Amino acid sequence: MDKVGIARGIFYYYYGDIWKNFFDYLKVPYIISPNTNKEIMENGMKYSNDEMCLALKTYLGHIHYLTGKCDYLIIPRIDNYHLDNQTCTNFLSAYDIVKNTFDVKILNYNIALDKHQSLKSGLIKIGLTLGFTKRQSKKAYKYAINEYKKNHKRDISINIGKLNSNKTKILLMAHPYNTYDDLIGRDIIKYLTANDIEVIFSDKFDEKITNKLSTKLSKDLYFKYSKDNIGALIYAQDKIDGVIFLSAFPCGPDSLANEIVMRKIDIPYINIVLDNNSSFTGVETRLESFIDMLKGGV
């Protein structure tokens, strides 16, 4: 049976668990690229240009790692979740970039809710491509979504529960592909945790709630994931001590959305922008100063 490659970058942090559940149900073998390391990042740099953000560069490194190790790569094309919830160009263009850069076969589907193109129809299409019936593919989708919702609900409950912690609480406001990437956000999480900080994650809230809450700071913003992050800040603002804005240079939506938020909030914050030349030593110094300030040390 054909083996599917799943790149541990960008899409993975939104849909990886759903994909794994889907393929597990159908007993389709798959391979996931390892956590980002310097070799993966350096290989991604070879296939990138200067205008691409660090997250996209590392994603291409993960694609490079998977070439020759699988029969297909799964790469969606995500345009929007309705007109007022757009994605950034990376979510729309990654498929074409990979297709025109690497000699690989791609399992592709579109998400554009304004055109009635959904995750459900996309995964059913992939099931059919892999030789399964429509009925089998629908059952696999239902299983994948139900498992994902159950686990995501648990993660949200744990995250919200942290808002009642007696520790110093910091909201890490970032996209999950930055937050949980080993070369972008992992060391920041480890440092904060080691310094007795309760880390609240902006991606682990109910997006139906946070997306609407974002209008309290910006009624015109139309980037879905930025809206979700901003809404998480509104949701948590009365129970947190500070905010860390984390983005991968040169992210366009973050440059716009974070600037809007920073000008309007009355909460201590720092803005950390990372690129492939960033050293954690400099980041650590900024984090140390920020924590000292929040705890009354300065």
Backbone bond lengths (Angstrom), bond angles and torsions (degrees), N, CA, C in turn:
res aa  C-N    CA-C-N  psi(-1)  N-CA   C-N-CA  omega(-1)  CA-C   N-CA-C  phi
1 M - - - 1.470 - - 1.523 110.06 -
2 D 1.335 116.28 144.61 1.464 120.93 -179.65 1.524 111.48 -60.46
3 K 1.342 115.58 142.44 1.462 121.82 177.36 1.523 109.40 -101.90
4 V 1.329 116.06 136.60 1.465 121.97 -177.90 1.522 109.66 -103.88
5 G 1.300 116.71 135.06 1.457 122.18 176.64 1.522 111.13 -97.57
6 I 1.327 115.86 133.18 1.468 121.97 178.42 1.515 108.44 -119.08
7 A 1.322 116.48 115.56 1.467 121.25 -179.37 1.519 110.08 -78.84
8 R 1.334 116.65 129.53 1.468 121.70 -177.97 1.534 109.63 -82.63
9 G 1.309 115.40 71.00 1.451 121.45 179.48 1.518 109.92 -164.70
10 I 1.302 117.38 160.13 1.469 126.86 177.73 1.534 113.27 39.62
11 F 1.335 118.47 -90.76 1.464 121.88 -175.35 1.524 112.74 -60.84
12 Y 1.328 115.94 -33.19 1.463 120.92 -175.48 1.517 111.95 -54.77
13 Y 1.322 116.55 -37.80 1.455 120.48 -174.20 1.527 112.87 -79.49
14 Y 1.318 116.92 -5.70 1.461 121.43 172.00 1.531 111.51 -107.90
15 Y 1.325 115.78 -38.22 1.466 119.60 -171.10 1.522 115.00 -121.82
16 G 1.322 117.17 -1.04 1.462 119.97 -175.80 1.518 113.50 -56.82
17 D 1.330 117.06 -46.20 1.466 120.05 -178.83 1.528 111.08 -65.52
18 I 1.317 116.81 -37.79 1.468 120.37 178.23 1.525 109.77 -64.71
19 W 1.327 117.13 -45.93 1.459 120.33 178.69 1.525 111.54 -59.47
20 K 1.332 116.26 -45.46 1.466 119.59 -179.32 1.521 110.85 -62.33
21 N 1.324 116.78 -43.41 1.465 120.03 177.51 1.532 111.34 -60.65
22 F 1.317 115.39 -42.82 1.467 121.63 -179.21 1.530 110.73 -61.57
23 F 1.327 116.29 -49.07 1.463 120.02 -178.60 1.534 111.75 -70.89
24 D 1.332 116.71 -34.28 1.463 119.74 177.11 1.534 110.57 -61.69
25 Y 1.321 116.12 -43.05 1.465 120.09 -179.38 1.530 110.87 -61.92
26 L 1.326 116.28 -40.64 1.465 121.27 -178.85 1.529 112.61 -85.75
27 K 1.348 115.47 -2.78 1.473 121.86 -178.55 1.534 111.47 59.24
28 V 1.328 114.53 39.75 1.469 121.45 175.10 1.524 108.20 -90.53
29 P 1.323 119.63 124.15 1.468 120.37 178.63 1.521 111.21 -69.54
30 Y 1.328 116.25 144.73 1.453 119.87 178.37 1.526 109.77 -146.05
31 I 1.317 114.53 159.78 1.457 121.47 176.80 1.518 108.20 -128.19
32 I 1.321 116.19 136.05 1.461 121.82 178.15 1.526 108.19 -109.92
33 S 1.299 117.35 132.53 1.467 119.79 178.22 1.527 109.15 -63.69
34 P 1.335 118.22 154.32 1.468 121.35 -176.28 1.522 111.76 -72.32
35 N 1.328 115.98 174.94 1.458 120.16 174.89 1.528 109.67 -57.34
36 T 1.304 115.81 147.88 1.458 119.95 -178.46 1.524 111.03 -59.01
37 N 1.319 116.16 131.58 1.460 122.19 173.88 1.531 108.12 -130.54
38 K 1.317 116.46 178.52 1.466 119.33 -175.71 1.528 112.31 -63.92
39 E 1.329 116.49 -34.70 1.468 119.12 179.33 1.526 110.74 -64.94
40 I 1.326 116.86 -43.43 1.461 120.42 178.34 1.522 110.07 -63.05
41 M 1.323 116.94 -44.42 1.461 120.03 179.44 1.525 111.11 -62.55
42 E 1.331 117.21 -44.59 1.463 120.75 -178.73 1.523 111.30 -64.12
43 N 1.341 116.86 -38.50 1.462 119.22 176.96 1.516 110.94 -67.12
44 G 1.334 116.34 -36.79 1.456 119.63 176.62 1.515 111.97 -63.52
45 M 1.333 116.18 -36.34 1.466 120.58 179.22 1.526 111.55 -61.63
46 K 1.337 116.24 -33.60 1.468 120.40 -178.10 1.525 111.95 -64.05
47 Y 1.332 116.01 -28.32 1.462 119.91 -176.07 1.528 111.97 -105.29
48 S 1.318 116.89 14.31 1.459 121.37 -174.63 1.526 111.20 -114.69
49 N 1.327 114.58 168.35 1.458 119.59 169.51 1.528 108.48 -121.12
50 D 1.305 116.13 171.44 1.466 121.05 -172.16 1.526 113.06 -62.63
51 E 1.339 117.32 -27.57 1.461 120.01 -175.65 1.526 112.85 -77.05
52 M 1.326 117.73 -13.29 1.459 120.47 -179.22 1.520 110.50 -77.85
53 C 1.333 116.63 140.63 1.464 119.70 178.45 1.521 109.95 -74.64
54 L 1.328 116.03 163.54 1.461 121.24 -178.34 1.521 111.78 -57.37
55 A 1.330 117.24 -37.31 1.464 120.58 -179.01 1.530 111.36 -63.17
56 L 1.332 117.68 -40.48 1.462 120.72 178.56 1.527 110.90 -70.87
57 K 1.322 116.40 -37.07 1.464 119.54 178.13 1.524 111.13 -61.77
58 T 1.334 116.49 -45.64 1.465 118.84 178.90 1.527 110.74 -66.99
59 Y 1.330 116.98 -34.16 1.464 120.50 177.54 1.531 110.40 -58.94
60 L 1.316 116.43 -43.73 1.462 119.75 178.54 1.531 110.93 -65.50
61 G 1.315 116.85 -30.06 1.462 119.97 174.16 1.516 111.61 -65.50
62 H 1.325 116.47 -37.54 1.460 120.57 176.80 1.534 110.66 -68.08
63 I 1.325 117.12 -37.94 1.463 120.66 175.99 1.523 109.64 -61.71
64 H 1.329 116.17 -44.79 1.468 120.53 178.63 1.518 110.37 -58.15
65 Y 1.324 117.05 -43.03 1.467 120.50 179.91 1.526 111.43 -59.18
66 L 1.324 117.75 -37.77 1.463 121.52 -174.25 1.525 113.64 -81.88
67 T 1.334 117.50 -16.94 1.460 119.00 -178.23 1.524 109.93 -62.13
68 G 1.337 114.85 131.14 1.464 120.79 -178.71 1.513 114.00 85.52
69 K 1.332 117.41 -6.26 1.466 120.99 -178.41 1.526 112.84 -107.39
70 C 1.331 117.30 -2.40 1.465 120.44 -177.92 1.528 109.01 -151.69
71 D 1.319 115.55 168.87 1.469 120.74 179.76 1.524 112.07 -90.12
72 Y 1.319 116.19 -31.57 1.454 121.90 179.60 1.528 110.02 -137.18
73 L 1.319 115.52 153.61 1.460 121.95 166.29 1.519 107.57 -112.06
74 I 1.316 117.64 140.16 1.456 120.08 175.67 1.526 108.93 -97.03
75 I 1.329 114.96 118.56 1.473 121.17 -178.56 1.522 108.29 -141.60
76 P 1.311 117.83 109.46 1.471 119.81 178.80 1.521 111.72 -81.14
77 R 1.299 115.28 167.60 1.461 122.77 171.67 1.521 105.59 -117.63
78 I 1.325 117.46 108.53 1.458 120.34 -174.65 1.526 109.71 -112.01
79 D 1.309 115.22 114.03 1.462 121.08 -177.67 1.526 110.90 -97.10
80 N 1.345 116.58 -53.13 1.458 117.91 -175.57 1.527 112.15 -160.10
81 Y 1.327 113.58 162.59 1.461 122.45 171.66 1.526 106.51 -116.85
82 H 1.303 116.70 53.52 1.463 129.55 -170.94 1.528 108.03 93.05
83 L 1.298 115.88 162.84 1.463 122.17 -168.84 1.521 113.64 -62.04
84 D 1.335 117.57 -29.50 1.457 119.28 -178.95 1.525 112.18 -93.44
85 N 1.329 116.43 12.35 1.466 122.08 177.82 1.527 109.36 -138.40
86 Q 1.321 114.67 74.46 1.460 121.40 -178.91 1.529 110.83 -86.28
87 T 1.319 115.89 161.44 1.464 120.75 171.37 1.525 108.66 -104.76
88 C 1.322 115.57 170.37 1.468 118.68 176.26 1.527 108.75 -78.46
89 T 1.299 116.37 169.30 1.468 120.74 -173.95 1.531 112.77 -63.62
90 N 1.336 117.62 -25.59 1.470 119.57 179.23 1.519 111.48 -59.73
91 F 1.318 116.74 -39.69 1.460 120.95 -177.75 1.526 111.58 -69.20
92 L 1.302 115.85 -24.82 1.459 120.75 -179.69 1.523 112.32 -92.39
93 S 1.326 116.71 -32.45 1.467 120.08 -170.74 1.522 114.57 -100.94
94 A 1.340 118.88 -13.05 1.470 120.49 -175.19 1.523 112.02 -55.77
95 Y 1.324 116.69 -40.61 1.471 120.40 178.99 1.524 111.01 -57.31
96 D 1.328 116.74 -49.06 1.466 120.28 -177.32 1.523 111.73 -68.72
97 I 1.341 116.30 -36.57 1.467 119.58 177.62 1.530 110.31 -61.56
98 V 1.333 116.34 -47.93 1.469 120.52 -179.33 1.523 110.51 -65.40
99 K 1.320 116.84 -44.49 1.461 121.13 -177.98 1.523 111.84 -59.55
100 N 1.333 115.96 -36.59 1.463 120.01 -177.38 1.525 113.74 -92.43
101 T 1.334 116.78 -0.56 1.459 120.62 -178.26 1.524 112.54 -112.98
102 F 1.326 116.32 -35.89 1.465 120.84 -175.47 1.525 110.53 -118.47
103 D 1.319 114.95 151.65 1.464 121.24 177.08 1.527 108.38 -91.61
104 V 1.323 116.32 79.64 1.466 121.79 -176.70 1.524 109.91 -138.50
105 K 1.319 115.63 156.41 1.467 121.21 173.38 1.532 108.37 -93.60
106 I 1.315 116.05 138.73 1.464 120.34 -172.39 1.520 111.12 -122.38
107 L 1.329 115.56 132.94 1.453 121.81 167.38 1.521 106.16 -88.83
108 N 1.312 116.14 114.79 1.462 120.39 -172.27 1.512 111.05 -125.17
109 Y 1.326 115.36 146.16 1.455 120.60 170.63 1.520 107.76 -149.48
110 N 1.316 116.21 162.70 1.458 121.24 -177.50 1.522 111.11 -110.39
111 I 1.342 115.62 143.89 1.459 121.24 167.07 1.523 106.65 -120.99
112 A 1.306 114.99 112.64 1.470 122.92 176.80 1.526 104.99 -151.98
113 L 1.316 116.16 91.08 1.459 120.01 -171.99 1.520 112.66 -65.17
114 D 1.343 116.73 -23.72 1.461 118.26 176.57 1.528 111.28 -68.37
115 K 1.334 116.57 -17.04 1.468 121.88 177.09 1.533 111.33 -111.63
116 H 1.326 115.73 12.35 1.468 122.55 178.54 1.533 112.30 63.64
117 Q 1.319 115.30 30.82 1.470 120.88 175.08 1.526 107.27 -102.92
118 S 1.343 116.42 114.27 1.461 120.97 -170.41 1.531 111.37 -122.14
119 L 1.324 114.66 171.40 1.466 120.60 175.20 1.522 110.16 -60.21
120 K 1.318 116.77 -41.40 1.465 120.39 -178.96 1.525 111.34 -59.43
121 S 1.311 116.88 -51.46 1.465 119.67 -179.94 1.524 110.94 -63.89
122 G 1.334 116.06 -33.04 1.463 119.99 179.91 1.516 113.06 -67.04
123 L 1.330 116.68 -45.49 1.460 119.39 -179.52 1.519 111.57 -70.75
124 I 1.322 117.20 -33.78 1.469 119.32 175.19 1.530 109.41 -62.95
125 K 1.320 116.25 -39.57 1.474 120.63 177.17 1.526 110.63 -61.00
126 I 1.334 116.49 -41.98 1.465 120.16 179.67 1.522 110.29 -65.52
127 G 1.337 117.01 -41.11 1.459 120.23 177.13 1.516 111.97 -58.63
128 L 1.322 116.02 -43.14 1.466 120.41 178.60 1.527 110.83 -64.26
129 T 1.329 116.54 -40.91 1.467 121.06 179.12 1.527 111.33 -60.89
130 L 1.323 116.15 -35.64 1.466 120.89 -178.89 1.526 112.83 -84.18
131 G 1.336 116.99 2.84 1.463 120.01 173.58 1.516 115.65 98.82
132 F 1.323 117.70 9.54 1.461 120.24 179.44 1.529 110.13 -94.53
133 T 1.325 116.19 160.18 1.450 120.00 179.14 1.527 110.04 -78.08
134 K 1.317 115.36 165.76 1.464 119.71 178.13 1.526 110.20 -63.15
135 R 1.318 116.46 -37.86 1.469 120.71 179.74 1.521 110.48 -64.66
136 Q 1.330 117.35 -44.97 1.469 121.26 178.17 1.528 110.90 -61.96
137 S 1.314 115.76 -42.15 1.467 120.58 -178.31 1.527 111.39 -66.52
138 K 1.321 116.90 -38.81 1.466 120.87 177.63 1.527 110.76 -64.43
139 K 1.321 116.79 -42.53 1.457 120.65 179.59 1.524 110.58 -64.79
140 A 1.340 115.97 -38.79 1.464 120.57 178.54 1.523 110.53 -65.25
141 Y 1.332 116.39 -40.52 1.460 120.44 178.10 1.527 110.54 -63.02
142 K 1.321 116.43 -45.97 1.465 120.93 -178.95 1.525 110.58 -60.05
143 Y 1.331 116.40 -43.36 1.463 120.68 178.27 1.529 110.49 -62.80
144 A 1.333 116.34 -46.17 1.461 121.50 -176.76 1.527 111.33 -61.28
145 I 1.323 116.88 -43.51 1.466 121.28 -178.52 1.520 111.24 -69.48
146 N 1.313 116.48 -43.65 1.472 119.71 -179.17 1.524 111.55 -61.80
147 E 1.327 117.16 -43.04 1.466 121.08 178.46 1.518 111.09 -64.97
148 Y 1.334 115.12 -42.42 1.464 119.40 179.59 1.527 110.96 -62.46
149 K 1.333 117.08 -47.32 1.468 120.83 -178.04 1.522 111.16 -61.06
150 K 1.322 116.48 -39.81 1.460 120.79 179.97 1.518 110.75 -61.92
151 N 1.313 116.89 -46.95 1.466 121.11 -178.90 1.523 111.90 -71.55
152 H 1.329 116.21 -37.53 1.465 119.76 -179.61 1.522 110.20 -67.56
153 K 1.309 117.55 -38.80 1.461 121.84 177.04 1.521 110.59 -60.25
154 R 1.322 116.16 -40.39 1.472 120.85 177.23 1.522 110.29 -64.02
155 D 1.337 117.17 -45.27 1.469 120.87 -179.25 1.527 111.29 -62.07
156 I 1.328 116.71 -39.39 1.469 120.87 178.32 1.518 110.13 -63.80
157 S 1.318 116.20 -43.50 1.467 120.74 -179.47 1.523 111.19 -61.32
158 I 1.334 117.00 -42.73 1.463 121.16 179.06 1.526 110.26 -64.92
159 N 1.333 116.25 -43.66 1.461 121.12 -177.78 1.523 111.61 -64.34
160 I 1.316 117.03 -46.01 1.462 121.02 179.55 1.527 110.61 -65.98
161 G 1.334 115.88 -34.81 1.458 119.67 178.12 1.519 112.80 -60.83
162 K 1.343 116.64 -29.07 1.462 121.03 179.39 1.527 112.53 -65.72
163 L 1.323 116.49 -20.11 1.462 119.95 -179.76 1.524 111.86 -66.23
164 N 1.310 117.23 -16.18 1.470 121.56 178.05 1.527 112.60 -96.92
165 S 1.326 116.43 6.31 1.459 120.91 -179.27 1.532 110.84 -66.24
166 N 1.322 115.49 150.98 1.466 121.03 175.53 1.528 112.32 -85.40
167 K 1.322 116.56 -6.09 1.463 120.44 178.79 1.531 110.30 -75.99
168 T 1.327 116.09 168.44 1.458 120.58 169.20 1.519 108.01 -65.75
169 K 1.326 117.17 127.73 1.458 121.31 -173.03 1.535 110.53 -111.18
170 I 1.319 115.22 128.77 1.462 121.32 178.49 1.521 109.08 -124.27
171 L 1.321 115.66 129.83 1.463 120.92 173.72 1.519 108.29 -85.50
172 L 1.321 116.81 120.64 1.461 121.50 174.72 1.528 106.79 -90.96
173 M 1.310 115.15 102.24 1.466 121.61 -174.26 1.524 108.92 -94.75
174 A 1.327 115.02 99.81 1.456 120.24 -174.16 1.519 109.55 -160.35
175 H 1.311 115.68 162.45 1.459 120.97 173.92 1.525 108.64 -77.87
176 P 1.324 118.59 143.39 1.464 120.67 -174.67 1.522 114.25 -59.06
177 Y 1.338 117.94 -29.41 1.461 119.27 178.53 1.525 111.73 -70.73
178 N 1.323 117.62 -14.59 1.464 121.78 170.49 1.523 110.94 -95.02
179 T 1.330 116.23 -45.29 1.462 121.36 -176.98 1.517 112.31 -54.68
180 Y 1.324 116.78 -48.67 1.464 120.83 -169.59 1.522 113.98 -101.52
181 D 1.314 117.42 4.42 1.464 120.42 176.81 1.523 109.96 -76.31
182 D 1.321 117.22 135.12 1.462 121.56 -174.52 1.526 113.68 -62.28
183 L 1.337 117.75 -28.42 1.464 119.47 -178.33 1.529 112.91 -100.65
184 I 1.318 117.77 -1.76 1.454 119.68 -179.23 1.524 111.52 -114.67
185 G 1.323 117.56 -58.82 1.452 119.06 -172.87 1.513 118.00 -113.37
186 R 1.309 118.12 -19.36 1.465 120.65 -172.32 1.532 113.32 -58.85
187 D 1.339 116.53 -43.49 1.471 119.52 -178.85 1.528 111.50 -65.25
188 I 1.325 116.61 -30.93 1.460 120.41 177.88 1.526 109.87 -67.27
189 I 1.313 116.27 -43.86 1.465 120.51 178.34 1.529 110.17 -62.38
190 K 1.326 115.77 -45.17 1.466 119.88 -179.56 1.530 111.24 -61.26
191 Y 1.333 116.26 -42.23 1.464 120.10 -178.95 1.529 110.63 -65.03
192 L 1.309 116.60 -45.29 1.458 120.22 -179.56 1.521 111.04 -62.77
193 T 1.307 116.54 -44.71 1.467 121.01 -179.79 1.523 110.88 -62.85
194 A 1.342 116.05 -41.79 1.465 120.43 179.93 1.523 112.24 -64.79
195 N 1.324 116.66 -22.09 1.467 121.29 179.43 1.528 112.06 -102.14
196 D 1.325 114.90 26.67 1.471 122.44 172.11 1.530 112.58 62.13
197 I 1.321 115.80 36.73 1.462 121.06 176.12 1.524 108.90 -99.78
198 E 1.318 115.93 136.63 1.470 120.50 173.07 1.518 106.81 -87.28
199 V 1.328 116.34 111.91 1.463 121.15 -176.85 1.524 109.57 -90.64
200 I 1.318 116.10 122.72 1.453 122.95 176.11 1.532 107.10 -103.59
201 F 1.316 116.61 131.81 1.467 120.22 -174.98 1.531 111.08 -102.17
202 S 1.327 116.07 127.73 1.465 119.98 -174.91 1.522 112.75 -68.43
203 D 1.329 118.14 -20.35 1.460 120.12 -178.80 1.529 112.95 -87.46
204 K 1.324 117.26 -4.05 1.464 120.06 -177.37 1.537 111.05 -109.31
205 F 1.325 114.27 56.28 1.458 123.22 171.84 1.525 107.25 -130.81
206 D 1.310 116.28 168.40 1.461 120.50 176.14 1.522 108.47 -73.33
207 E 1.324 116.54 110.39 1.465 120.65 -173.64 1.531 112.46 -64.95
208 K 1.315 117.85 -24.88 1.463 119.62 177.14 1.526 110.40 -65.07
209 I 1.328 115.25 -32.67 1.466 120.26 178.54 1.521 110.91 -81.36
210 T 1.332 116.73 -49.60 1.470 119.88 -174.96 1.519 112.34 -66.86
211 N 1.329 116.71 -34.88 1.461 119.45 179.98 1.517 110.77 -59.98
212 K 1.329 117.05 -41.21 1.470 121.29 179.00 1.523 111.62 -72.19
213 L 1.335 116.19 -37.50 1.460 119.96 -178.70 1.530 112.23 -63.78
214 S 1.320 116.58 -25.87 1.472 120.33 -176.67 1.520 112.35 -59.12
215 T 1.336 117.58 -24.79 1.468 120.12 -177.70 1.528 112.09 -66.22
216 K 1.318 116.86 -15.51 1.469 119.79 177.69 1.524 111.25 -67.40
217 L 1.331 116.86 -23.66 1.468 120.49 177.57 1.522 112.77 -108.33
218 S 1.327 116.74 -26.59 1.463 119.27 178.34 1.525 109.89 -154.43
219 K 1.311 116.85 117.86 1.462 120.76 -179.83 1.525 111.94 -86.62
220 D 1.322 116.94 -14.16 1.463 120.40 -173.48 1.527 113.90 -104.86
221 L 1.331 118.17 -11.72 1.456 120.48 -178.13 1.525 109.98 -65.26
222 Y 1.341 116.41 135.14 1.467 118.64 -176.54 1.530 113.74 -124.23
223 F 1.350 118.08 9.56 1.462 120.24 175.12 1.530 108.88 -84.15
224 K 1.311 117.36 115.12 1.466 121.46 -173.31 1.517 112.68 -54.43
225 Y 1.332 117.48 -53.66 1.460 119.64 -172.94 1.525 111.89 -68.97
226 S 1.323 117.03 -29.03 1.465 119.87 174.03 1.518 110.03 -69.27
227 K 1.322 117.09 -39.53 1.459 121.17 177.71 1.528 110.95 -63.16
228 D 1.321 116.18 -41.39 1.467 120.10 178.56 1.525 110.70 -60.67
229 N 1.329 116.36 -42.94 1.473 120.90 179.42 1.527 111.59 -64.96
230 I 1.325 115.96 -46.10 1.463 120.03 -179.16 1.520 110.22 -62.28
231 G 1.324 116.57 -41.09 1.457 120.15 178.62 1.513 112.48 -63.76
232 A 1.337 116.67 -33.42 1.467 120.37 176.60 1.525 110.49 -63.92
233 L 1.326 116.19 -37.79 1.463 120.48 177.40 1.531 110.89 -65.05
234 I 1.323 116.52 -43.81 1.467 120.29 177.86 1.531 109.80 -61.44
235 Y 1.314 116.39 -43.19 1.469 121.82 -178.86 1.522 110.99 -60.49
236 A 1.327 116.48 -41.70 1.470 120.84 -170.78 1.526 114.06 -98.52
237 Q 1.310 119.57 -6.87 1.464 122.28 -165.72 1.533 114.85 -56.47
238 D 1.328 117.59 -31.70 1.463 119.47 -177.76 1.525 113.13 -82.28
239 K 1.333 116.53 -6.61 1.464 119.17 -175.88 1.525 113.47 -120.47
240 I 1.321 117.62 1.55 1.459 120.49 179.90 1.521 110.19 -110.31
241 D 1.327 115.03 159.63 1.464 120.98 -179.47 1.516 112.77 -98.84
242 G 1.335 116.58 -22.38 1.449 119.60 -178.66 1.513 111.66 -166.43
243 V 1.332 115.33 171.16 1.465 121.75 -178.20 1.526 109.40 -132.43
244 I 1.322 115.72 137.24 1.466 121.02 170.48 1.522 107.53 -112.95
245 F 1.333 116.30 117.13 1.459 121.38 172.64 1.530 106.95 -88.17
246 L 1.313 116.68 123.78 1.463 120.74 -178.63 1.520 109.26 -126.49
247 S 1.323 116.19 125.84 1.463 119.47 178.24 1.522 110.14 -145.01
248 A 1.320 114.17 162.52 1.458 121.37 179.85 1.526 108.89 -102.22
249 F 1.310 117.05 120.09 1.470 122.57 -178.24 1.529 109.97 -62.57
250 P 1.351 119.30 140.59 1.457 128.18 -6.93 1.535 110.32 -105.74
251 C 1.312 117.73 79.04 1.469 122.66 -176.99 1.524 110.64 -67.60
252 G 1.330 116.62 116.98 1.455 121.52 -178.73 1.519 113.40 -66.39
253 P 1.346 118.37 -52.75 1.471 119.42 179.59 1.528 113.19 -57.92
254 D 1.333 117.85 -41.05 1.463 120.55 179.00 1.524 111.14 -66.14
255 S 1.325 117.00 -39.85 1.463 120.55 179.78 1.518 110.62 -59.00
256 L 1.323 116.23 -37.18 1.457 121.00 179.82 1.526 111.17 -80.17
257 A 1.337 116.19 -55.47 1.464 120.73 -172.74 1.523 112.31 -65.20
258 N 1.328 117.13 -45.24 1.462 119.43 -178.31 1.524 111.84 -64.17
259 E 1.312 116.40 -37.06 1.467 119.85 178.98 1.524 110.67 -65.03
260 I 1.320 116.39 -40.32 1.465 120.31 177.28 1.523 110.44 -59.60
261 V 1.331 115.43 -45.86 1.465 120.91 -176.41 1.520 110.99 -68.01
262 M 1.324 117.15 -45.64 1.462 120.36 -176.48 1.524 112.27 -61.62
263 R 1.319 116.88 -28.61 1.468 120.08 179.60 1.527 112.45 -78.02
264 K 1.338 116.59 -15.04 1.468 119.45 -172.66 1.523 114.75 -112.26
265 I 1.324 117.61 -17.48 1.469 118.45 -175.01 1.527 111.32 -90.62
266 D 1.318 115.03 157.58 1.466 121.84 177.56 1.527 108.57 -120.39
267 I 1.331 115.69 52.86 1.458 123.52 -179.30 1.525 107.42 -131.90
268 P 1.329 119.33 138.07 1.476 120.13 176.45 1.534 110.97 -56.21
269 Y 1.323 116.39 137.31 1.467 119.28 -179.21 1.524 110.44 -151.05
270 I 1.317 114.80 161.14 1.458 121.77 166.45 1.520 107.56 -132.99
271 N 1.307 115.57 152.03 1.463 121.59 -179.96 1.528 108.15 -115.79
272 I 1.315 116.64 116.88 1.462 121.57 -178.27 1.526 108.63 -114.58
273 V 1.313 115.49 118.96 1.461 121.75 178.17 1.527 107.49 -115.37
274 L 1.327 116.75 122.81 1.467 121.17 -175.52 1.521 111.46 -111.46
275 D 1.322 115.91 143.24 1.463 120.86 170.56 1.513 108.56 -131.35
276 N 1.318 117.46 -173.34 1.462 120.80 -173.65 1.524 112.69 -70.19
277 N 1.326 117.63 -11.57 1.465 120.69 178.74 1.525 112.69 -102.32
278 S 1.326 116.74 2.52 1.461 119.99 -176.80 1.524 111.27 -67.84
279 S 1.330 114.81 140.98 1.455 121.34 176.41 1.519 108.52 -108.82
280 F 1.336 116.75 135.70 1.460 118.70 -179.15 1.523 111.21 -68.96
281 T 1.318 117.67 -20.62 1.471 120.42 178.57 1.528 110.60 -58.43
282 G 1.337 116.29 -46.24 1.453 120.03 178.67 1.516 112.11 -66.35
283 V 1.329 116.19 -39.04 1.465 120.57 177.89 1.521 110.19 -64.62
284 E 1.322 116.41 -42.34 1.466 121.25 -179.39 1.526 111.55 -59.50
285 T 1.323 116.06 -41.02 1.468 120.33 179.24 1.523 110.73 -62.20
286 R 1.323 116.86 -41.98 1.464 120.87 179.56 1.530 110.64 -67.51
287 L 1.324 116.43 -40.88 1.464 120.18 178.96 1.529 110.78 -63.96
288 E 1.324 116.22 -41.70 1.467 120.78 179.58 1.524 110.50 -60.27
289 S 1.318 116.59 -44.81 1.473 120.61 -179.67 1.522 110.92 -65.65
290 F 1.316 115.96 -39.52 1.460 120.50 -178.83 1.530 110.73 -66.02
291 I 1.324 116.00 -43.99 1.469 120.00 178.70 1.527 110.71 -63.55
292 D 1.327 117.20 -42.67 1.474 121.14 177.60 1.519 110.89 -58.34
293 M 1.312 116.06 -41.77 1.463 120.00 179.57 1.527 110.93 -64.07
294 L 1.333 116.21 -45.59 1.464 120.27 -177.85 1.532 111.23 -65.09
295 K 1.336 115.76 -34.62 1.465 119.22 -177.69 1.539 112.12 -88.71
296 G 1.335 116.55 3.42 1.460 119.77 176.37 1.513 114.03 86.47
297 G 1.351 116.30 18.12 1.456 118.80 -177.16 1.517 113.00 -82.50
298 V 1.351 116.84 -14.77 1.474 119.39 179.25 1.531 109.32 -132.60
